Amino acid sequence: MEWESDVPVLEPRGGGPAERFADLIGDRHPVIAFLVAVVAGYVLLAVTSIVVGLVVTELLLDINGLERLDERFPAWLEGERTEGRTDASFIGSEISGGKVVVGLLLLIAIVMAILRRWRIGAFVVFAVAVESGTYRATTLLVERRRPEVERLENLPVDASYPSGHTAASIALYSGIALLLTSRIATGPARIAIWVVALAIPPIVALARIYRGMHHPIDALAGVPIGIAALLVVLFAARVAGAAVARREARA
């Protein structure tokens, strides 16, 4: 299985943390090196997310009526619902929903497998996997009820924090943008790609709040999770790149 990559952003920097981590775990196959880095990063991210979630829900929301303030925006949006806005919110939600995300991941995985770009495919798939795993772990231990409005989806009531849709929109679309723009130094295409990628998370977050599934704080909490998941898997991809370089040097 070839784990070389022609995408600059996935390549380790000489003497950087990815190379040092590869040295730390020793002479490992690039796949093993990648998985070790992913698991270590995931554990750190999940624990951090749970701790922050408990601080937010058990301490922060009790300060100066912040929880009541956090309830106002979903309640206001409920009063502004129309058929057209509800249809638009469905689209905004679904672009980061399970069916679309899984479909895109399968497509990317198949294409990258055909092209034998294993590290690129692993980067996209595992970025969403780390995000999803962190979201699941957090909702298991951090309970917060969804807004006290009419909810437009049938999901567990006590799983409001954090917004997995918002986090997934960053992990997936910003991850794809990172790969594409890594090979585009300058120009309108680079700007256009990032404009689209950065516009999607706010659209998703607003749609989820409109549909009564999250409070604003829950949506905001998804942002660092999505970014951190990307960083974890980017680091792991670079560790794999360092492992590839080690094997080539020995050869």
VOBA-1610 file (N, C-alpha, C; in pm, whole numbers, padded with zeros to 5 digits, always signed):
BEGIN
Met+00084-00120+00000Met+00000+00000+00000Met+00088+00124+00000Glu+00071+00210-00099Glu+00156+00328-00114Glu+00095+00447-00040Trp+00176+00508+00048Trp+00127+00619+00127Trp+00198+00749+00094Glu+00261+00755-00022Glu+00318+00881-00066Glu+00205+00977-00102Ser+00236+01106-00101Ser+00134+01207-00131Ser+00195+01318-00215Asp+00115+01371-00307Asp+00161+01485-00385Asp+00087+01612-00344Val+00034+01613-00221Val-00033+01730-00166Val+00057+01791-00060Pro+00111+01911-00084Pro+00211+01970+00006Pro+00169+01979+00152Val+00041+02009+00178Val-00001+02030+00317Val+00009+01902+00400Leu+00010+01786+00334Leu+00018+01660+00407Leu+00161+01614+00431Glu+00257+01691+00381Glu+00397+01652+00396Glu+00457+01711+00524Pro+00536+01631+00598Pro+00595+01681+00722Pro+00706+01782+00694Arg+00725+01870+00790Arg+00834+01967+00781Arg+00959+01907+00846Gly+01072+01935+00785Gly+01197+01881+00839Gly+01220+01923+00983Gly+01237+01826+01071Gly+01260+01855+01212Gly+01137+01900+01288Gly+01020+01893+01223Gly+00897+01938+01287Gly+00838+01835+01381Pro+00725+01867+01445Pro+00664+01776+01543Pro+00623+01641+01484Ala+00582+01638+01358Ala+00542+01510+01298Ala+00662+01417+01286Glu+00775+01471+01244Glu+00895+01388+01234Glu+00941+01342+01372Arg+00930+01429+01470Arg+00971+01392+01607Arg+00879+01283+01663Phe+00749+01294+01632Phe+00656+01191+01678Phe+00686+01058+01610Ala+00718+01063+01481Ala+00754+00940+01409Ala+00879+00877+01467Asp+00974+00961+01506Asp+01095+00909+01571Asp+01061+00846+01706Leu+00965+00907+01775Leu+00928+00859+01908Leu+00866+00719+01903Ile+00780+00694+01804Ile+00713+00563+01797Ile+00797+00459+01724Gly+00911+00501+01669Gly+01004+00405+01610Gly+00971+00368+01467Asp+01030+00260+01423Asp+01019+00218+01283Asp+00886+00146+01262Arg+00787+00222+01222Arg+00652+00168+01203Arg+00609+00187+01058His+00523+00097+01013His+00462+00114+00881His+00383+00245+00881Pro+00380+00318+00769Pro+00306+00444+00765Pro+00161+00434+00811Val+00094+00323+00780Val-00045+00306+00825Val-00051+00300+00977Ile+00041+00224+01038Ile+00044+00213+01184Ile+00077+00347+01247Ala+00175+00417+01189Ala+00213+00548+01241Ala+00094+00645+01235Phe+00021+00640+01124Phe-00097+00725+01108Phe-00201+00694+01215Leu-00230+00568+01234Leu-00334+00529+01330Leu-00295+00561+01474Val-00168+00542+01508Val-00121+00575+01643Val-00142+00725+01669Ala-00106+00807+01572Ala-00122+00952+01588Ala-00270+00991+01596Val-00353+00926+01515Val-00497+00956+01517Val-00558+00920+01652Val-00527+00802+01702Val-00584+00757+01829Val-00539+00848+01943Ala-00409+00882+01946Ala-00358+00969+02051Ala-00426+01106+02045Gly-00438+01159+01925Gly-00502+01289+01910Gly-00650+01285+01944Tyr-00716+01176+01906Tyr-00858+01164+01936Tyr-00883+01160+02087Val-00806+01081+02157Val-00823+01071+02303Val-00805+01207+02367Leu-00701+01279+02327Leu-00676+01411+02384Leu-00791+01506+02352Leu-00839+01503+02228Leu-00948+01591+02188Leu-01078+01556+02259Ala-01110+01427+02269Ala-01234+01386+02334Ala-01236+01425+02482Val-01124+01401+02550Val-01117+01437+02692Val-01131+01588+02710Thr-01063+01663+02626Thr-01072+01810+02634Thr-01214+01858+02609Ser-01278+01800+02507Ser-01415+01840+02474Ser-01511+01809+02589Ile-01494+01695+02652Ile-01581+01658+02764Ile-01561+01752+02882Val-01436+01781+02913Val-01407+01871+03026Val-01464+02010+02999Val-01441+02062+02878Val-01494+02194+02845Val-01647+02192+02848Gly-01706+02084+02797Gly-01851+02072+02797Gly-01909+02074+02937Leu-01844+02004+03029Leu-01891+02003+03167Leu-01877+02140+03232Val-01769+02210+03201Val-01751+02345+03254Val-01860+02438+03201Val-01888+02426+03072Val-01990+02512+03011Val-02127+02484+03068Thr-02166+02357+03073Thr-02304+02323+03113Thr-02325+02328+03263Glu-02223+02300+03341Glu-02240+02295+03486Glu-02203+02426+03556Leu-02121+02508+03492Leu-02074+02630+03558Leu-02109+02756+03477Leu-02066+02760+03352Leu-02078+02883+03274Leu-02222+02925+03252Leu-02310+02830+03225Leu-02449+02865+03194Leu-02524+02920+03315Asp-02470+02902+03434Asp-02535+02954+03554Asp-02495+03098+03584Ile-02403+03152+03506Ile-02352+03287+03534Ile-02443+03391+03470Asn-02497+03480+03552Asn-02573+03596+03504Asn-02682+03562+03402Gly-02750+03454+03425Gly-02862+03419+03338Gly-02823+03388+03195Leu-02699+03339+03173Leu-02653+03312+03037Leu-02739+03205+02969Glu-02788+03108+03047Glu-02869+03002+02988Glu-03000+03058+02934Arg-03061+03150+03008Arg-03185+03211+02960Arg-03159+03292+02833Leu-03047+03360+02830Leu-03010+03437+02711Leu-02988+03344+02593Asp-02928+03228+02619Asp-02901+03131+02513Asp-03030+03071+02457Glu-03137+03075+02535Glu-03266+03022+02490Glu-03341+03120+02401Arg-03306+03247+02408Arg-03387+03349+02340Arg-03379+03338+02188Phe-03261+03314+02134Phe-03247+03313+01988Phe-03326+03199+01925Pro-03318+03075+01975Pro-03402+02970+01917Pro-03551+03002+01930Ala-03590+03062+02042Ala-03731+03097+02060Ala-03773+03205+01960Trp-03687+03303+01937Trp-03718+03407+01839Trp-03728+03348+01699Leu-03636+03259+01665Leu-03639+03197+01533Leu-03766+03113+01514Glu-03813+03051+01622Glu-03936+02972+01613Glu-04052+03062+01570Gly-04055+03182+01624Gly-04162+03275+01587Gly-04150+03329+01447Glu-04034+03316+01386Glu-04010+03368+01251Glu-04018+03258+01145Arg-04060+03139+01183Arg-04064+03029+01087Arg-04171+03052+00980Thr-04132+03020+00857Thr-04224+03016+00744Thr-04196+02888+00667Glu-04281+02854+00575Glu-04260+02733+00497Glu-04131+02740+00417Gly-04106+02856+00356Gly-03985+02872+00276Gly-03859+02865+00361Arg-03861+02930+00477Arg-03744+02929+00565Arg-03720+02790+00622Thr-03828+02719+00650Thr-03813+02583+00702Thr-03753+02491+00596Asp-03796+02507+00472Asp-03736+02428+00363Asp-03588+02461+00347Ala-03555+02590+00356Ala-03415+02631+00344Ala-03331+02576+00460Ser-03390+02573+00580Ser-03318+02520+00695Ser-03290+02372+00680Phe-03382+02301+00615Phe-03361+02159+00590Phe-03239+02138+00500Ile-03229+02219+00396Ile-03114+02209+00306Ile-02986+02246+00381Gly-02991+02356+00457Gly-02874+02399+00533Gly-02829+02295+00634Ser-02922+02224+00691Ser-02889+02119+00787Ser-02835+01995+00717Glu-02898+01957+00607Glu-02863+01833+00539Glu-02728+01836+00469Ile-02676+01955+00434Ile-02545+01958+00370Ile-02436+01911+00465Ser-02469+01903+00593Ser-02376+01846+00689Ser-02441+01731+00766Gly-02549+01677+00708Gly-02619+01565+00771Gly-02556+01432+00735Gly-02605+01328+00799Gly-02545+01196+00783Gly-02540+01145+00641Lys-02650+01159+00567Lys-02655+01103+00433Lys-02557+01173+00339Val-02554+01305+00342Val-02464+01380+00254Val-02319+01356+00292Val-02289+01363+00421Val-02152+01346+00466Val-02101+01205+00433Val-02180+01105+00466Val-02138+00967+00436Val-02124+00946+00286Gly-02217+01001+00207Gly-02208+00988+00062Gly-02081+01050+00006Leu-02047+01171+00054Leu-01925+01237+00008Leu-01800+01159+00050Leu-01802+01109+00173Leu-01687+01033+00220Leu-01666+00906+00138Leu-01775+00837+00108Leu-01765+00716+00026Leu-01711+00749-00113Leu-01762+00857-00171Leu-01716+00897-00304Leu-01567+00930-00303Ile-01526+01009-00205Ile-01385+01046-00197Ile-01298+00924-00172Ala-01343+00836-00082Ala-01265+00716-00052Ala-01249+00627-00175Ile-01357+00612-00252Ile-01351+00527-00373Ile-01257+00589-00477Val-01272+00720-00499Val-01187+00787-00599Val-01040+00780-00558Met-01011+00806-00430Met-00872+00803-00384Met-00816+00661-00387Ala-00901+00562-00365Ala-00854+00423-00374Ala-00819+00387-00518Ile-00903+00432-00611Ile-00875+00406-00753Ile-00745+00473-00794Leu-00725+00596-00746Leu-00604+00671-00781Leu-00484+00631-00695Arg-00509+00546-00595Arg-00405+00501-00502Arg-00344+00619-00424Arg-00429+00713-00389Arg-00388+00826-00304Arg-00440+00799-00163Trp-00381+00700-00100Trp-00433+00650+00027Trp-00429+00754+00138Arg-00321+00831+00143Arg-00310+00927+00254Arg-00412+01040+00238Ile-00440+01080+00117Ile-00541+01184+00094Ile-00678+01134+00137Gly-00713+01014+00094Gly-00842+00957+00133Gly-00854+00939+00283Ala-00746+00892+00346Ala-00748+00873+00491Ala-00764+01005+00564Phe-00702+01111+00512Phe-00712+01242+00576Phe-00859+01287+00583Val-00930+01279+00471Val-01069+01326+00468Val-01158+01237+00554Val-01145+01106+00539Val-01233+01014+00611Val-01209+01023+00762Phe-01085+01025+00804Phe-01057+01025+00947Phe-01080+01161+01012Ala-01073+01269+00935Ala-01108+01399+00991Ala-01252+01399+01041Val-01341+01343+00959Val-01482+01335+01000Val-01500+01229+01108Ala-01424+01120+01101Ala-01436+01015+01202Ala-01394+01066+01340Val-01285+01141+01345Val-01240+01196+01474Val-01341+01297+01527Glu-01394+01381+01437Glu-01497+01476+01479Glu-01619+01403+01533Ser-01665+01302+01460Ser-01785+01228+01500Ser-01762+01155+01632Gly-01646+01093+01646Gly-01616+01023+01771Gly-01611+01118+01889Thr-01556+01236+01868Thr-01550+01335+01976Thr-01689+01383+02013Tyr-01771+01407+01913Tyr-01909+01448+01937Tyr-01984+01342+02018Arg-01971+01215+01976Arg-02041+01107+02046Arg-01995+01095+02190Ala-01865+01099+02211Ala-01813+01087+02348Ala-01861+01202+02435Thr-01866+01322+02377Thr-01908+01439+02455Thr-02055+01430+02493Thr-02139+01392+02398Thr-02283+01385+02429Thr-02316+01275+02529Leu-02231+01173+02537Leu-02254+01066+02634Leu-02236+01115+02777Leu-02144+01209+02798Leu-02110+01252+02933Leu-02154+01394+02965Val-02188+01471+02864Val-02234+01608+02886Val-02379+01617+02841Glu-02469+01629+02936Glu-02611+01634+02904Glu-02662+01778+02905Arg-02728+01814+02797Arg-02798+01942+02793Arg-02921+01925+02706Arg-03033+01969+02757Arg-03157+01956+02681Arg-03157+02053+02564Arg-03222+02010+02458Arg-03236+02095+02342Arg-03330+02212+02375Pro-03330+02317+02291Pro-03412+02435+02320Pro-03560+02400+02344Glu-03623+02479+02429Glu-03764+02458+02462Glu-03853+02520+02355Val-03839+02466+02234Val-03921+02510+02120Val-03968+02385+02047Glu-04055+02406+01947Glu-04096+02293+01865Glu-03977+02248+01780Arg-03932+02126+01803Arg-03817+02074+01728Arg-03865+02010+01598Leu-03792+02038+01492Leu-03831+01991+01359Leu-03768+01857+01323Glu-03696+01798+01417Glu-03636+01667+01395Glu-03654+01584+01521Asn-03662+01454+01502Asn-03682+01363+01614Asn-03548+01302+01656Leu-03479+01373+01746Leu-03350+01328+01797Leu-03354+01333+01950Pro-03259+01266+02018Pro-03260+01267+02165Pro-03265+01409+02221Val-03356+01430+02315Val-03378+01564+02368Val-03257+01614+02448Asp-03186+01523+02515Asp-03078+01565+02605Asp-02941+01562+02538Ala-02936+01578+02406Ala-02808+01575+02333Ala-02787+01703+02255Ser-02805+01816+02323Ser-02795+01944+02254Ser-02651+01992+02239Tyr-02567+01958+02336Tyr-02428+02007+02336Tyr-02333+01894+02301Pro-02244+01915+02201Pro-02230+02028+02109Pro-02305+01999+01980Ser-02290+02087+01882Ser-02353+02064+01751Ser-02260+01980+01663Gly-02298+01856+01643Gly-02218+01768+01558Gly-02222+01809+01412His-02336+01863+01367His-02347+01908+01229His-02248+02022+01200Thr-02239+02117+01293Thr-02147+02229+01275Thr-02003+02179+01271Ala-01968+02091+01364Ala-01832+02037+01368Ala-01801+01959+01240Ala-01897+01878+01194Ala-01874+01798+01073Ala-01858+01886+00950Ser-01931+01997+00945Ser-01919+02086+00828Ser-01779+02144+00817Ile-01715+02168+00930Ile-01578+02219+00928Ile-01480+02107+00893Ala-01494+01993+00959Ala-01402+01882+00934Ala-01405+01838+00789Leu-01524+01833+00729Leu-01535+01785+00591Leu-01500+01891+00489Tyr-01573+02002+00490Tyr-01558+02099+00382Tyr-01428+02180+00393Ser-01388+02215+00514Ser-01260+02284+00528Ser-01144+02189+00500Gly-01165+02060+00532Gly-01063+01961+00500Gly-01043+01949+00350Ile-01152+01943+00276Ile-01144+01937+00130Ile-01079+02065+00076Ala-01120+02180+00131Ala-01062+02307+00086Ala-00912+02311+00113Leu-00870+02258+00226Leu-00728+02257+00260Leu-00648+02176+00159Leu-00702+02063+00119Leu-00635+01979+00020Leu-00629+02049-00116Leu-00741+02106-00159Leu-00745+02170-00290Leu-00653+02291-00298Thr-00660+02376-00197Thr-00582+02500-00202Thr-00435+02477-00170Ser-00402+02360-00117Ser-00261+02329-00091Ser-00181+02328-00221Arg-00250+02298-00331Arg-00182+02293-00461Arg-00211+02416-00547Ile-00282+02515-00487Ile-00312+02639-00559Ile-00249+02753-00479Ala-00142+02807-00527Ala-00067+02907-00451Ala-00146+03037-00434Thr-00199+03089-00544Thr-00272+03216-00539Thr-00385+03210-00641Gly-00462+03320-00646Gly-00561+03333-00752Gly-00704+03323-00703Pro-00799+03357-00791Pro-00942+03358-00756Pro-00993+03221-00714Ala-00940+03114-00773Ala-00989+02980-00739Ala-00966+02950-00591Arg-00848+02985-00542Arg-00816+02962-00401Arg-00911+03039-00310Ile-00935+03166-00345Ile-01025+03249-00266Ile-01167+03193-00269Ala-01213+03153-00388Ala-01349+03102-00403Ala-01370+02975-00322Ile-01269+02887-00324Ile-01280+02761-00249Ile-01296+02788-00100Trp-01217+02879-00047Trp-01224+02907+00096Trp-01350+02986+00133Val-01396+03072+00043Val-01521+03144+00069Val-01635+03045+00087Val-01642+02946-00002Val-01748+02844+00009Val-01731+02761+00135Ala-01608+02715+00159Ala-01583+02628+00275Ala-01614+02698+00407Leu-01580+02827+00415Leu-01601+02901+00540Leu-01745+02949+00555Ala-01818+02954+00444Ala-01959+02997+00452Ala-02049+02884+00498Ile-02010+02760+00475Ile-02096+02647+00507Ile-02122+02632+00657Pro-02021+02635+00746Pro-02050+02617+00890Pro-02150+02715+00948Pro-02142+02847+00920Pro-02244+02937+00973Pro-02384+02904+00921Ile-02393+02864+00795Ile-02523+02826+00739Ile-02579+02705+00813Val-02492+02606+00834Val-02534+02485+00904Val-02575+02518+01048Ala-02494+02598+01116Ala-02523+02633+01256Ala-02657+02704+01268Leu-02681+02802+01179Leu-02808+02877+01183Leu-02926+02784+01155Ala-02907+02692+01060Ala-03015+02598+01027Ala-03047+02509+01146Arg-02944+02464+01216Arg-02967+02375+01332Arg-03038+02449+01445Ile-03003+02576+01465Ile-03071+02656+01569Ile-03215+02683+01528Tyr-03235+02717+01401Tyr-03370+02744+01350Tyr-03459+02622+01369Arg-03404+02505+01349Arg-03484+02382+01356Arg-03504+02335+01501Gly-03456+02415+01596Gly-03479+02384+01737Gly-03391+02275+01793Met-03279+02247+01727Met-03196+02135+01769Met-03079+02177+01858His-03042+02304+01853His-02928+02351+01933His-02947+02495+01977His-02881+02529+02086His-02867+02668+02129His-02745+02727+02057Pro-02731+02860+02056Pro-02613+02921+01995Pro-02481+02871+02055Ile-02477+02853+02188Ile-02353+02804+02250Ile-02320+02664+02203Asp-02420+02581+02181Asp-02396+02445+02131Asp-02335+02450+01991Ala-02388+02540+01908Ala-02335+02553+01772Ala-02191+02604+01776Leu-02165+02702+01862Leu-02029+02754+01874Leu-01933+02646+01923Ala-01980+02559+02010Ala-01895+02453+02064Ala-01850+02355+01955Gly-01928+02346+01848Gly-01890+02257+01739Gly-01772+02309+01659Val-01749+02440+01664Val-01642+02500+01583Val-01503+02450+01624Pro-01463+02463+01751Pro-01330+02413+01787Pro-01314+02263+01770Ile-01423+02189+01785Ile-01414+02043+01765Ile-01382+02012+01620Gly-01450+02079+01527Gly-01423+02057+01386Gly-01282+02096+01348Ile-01236+02211+01398Ile-01100+02258+01368Ile-00997+02163+01427Ala-01019+02125+01554Ala-00923+02036+01620Ala-00916+01900+01554Ala-01030+01848+01509Ala-01030+01719+01438Ala-00945+01728+01312Leu-00956+01839+01240Leu-00873+01859+01121Leu-00725+01860+01157Leu-00690+01932+01265Leu-00551+01942+01304Leu-00495+01807+01348Val-00577+01729+01419Val-00533+01596+01463Val-00498+01508+01344Val-00586+01505+01245Val-00565+01416+01131Val-00460+01473+01036Leu-00449+01604+01028Leu-00340+01664+00950Leu-00205+01623+01009Phe-00195+01629+01141Phe-00073+01586+01208Phe-00046+01438+01181Ala-00150+01356+01190Ala-00134+01213+01167Ala-00089+01185+01024Ala-00144+01260+00927Ala-00103+01242+00787Ala+00044+01277+00769Arg+00089+01379+00840Arg+00230+01418+00831Arg+00319+01316+00900Val+00270+01257+01009Val+00345+01150+01073Val+00361+01033+00976Ala+00254+00999+00906Ala+00262+00894+00805Ala+00363+00930+00697Gly+00365+01058+00659Gly+00461+01104+00559Gly+00604+01088+00609Ala+00625+01118+00737Ala+00759+01100+00795Ala+00797+00952+00796Ala+00700+00864+00823Ala+00727+00720+00822Ala+00762+00673+00680Val+00694+00730+00581Val+00726+00697+00441Val+00870+00737+00410Ala+00908+00857+00453Ala+01043+00907+00426Ala+01148+00817+00493Arg+01119+00770+00613Arg+01212+00681+00684Arg+01232+00551+00605Arg+01123+00496+00556Arg+01132+00371+00481Arg+01208+00392+00349Glu+01186+00505+00284Glu+01256+00533+00161Glu+01406+00553+00186Ala+01438+00617+00297Ala+01579+00640+00331Ala+01651+00507+00354Arg+01582+00412+00419Arg+01645+00281+00442Arg+01661+00205+00310Ala+01562+00222+00220Ala+01568+00152+00092Ala+01683+00203+00006
//
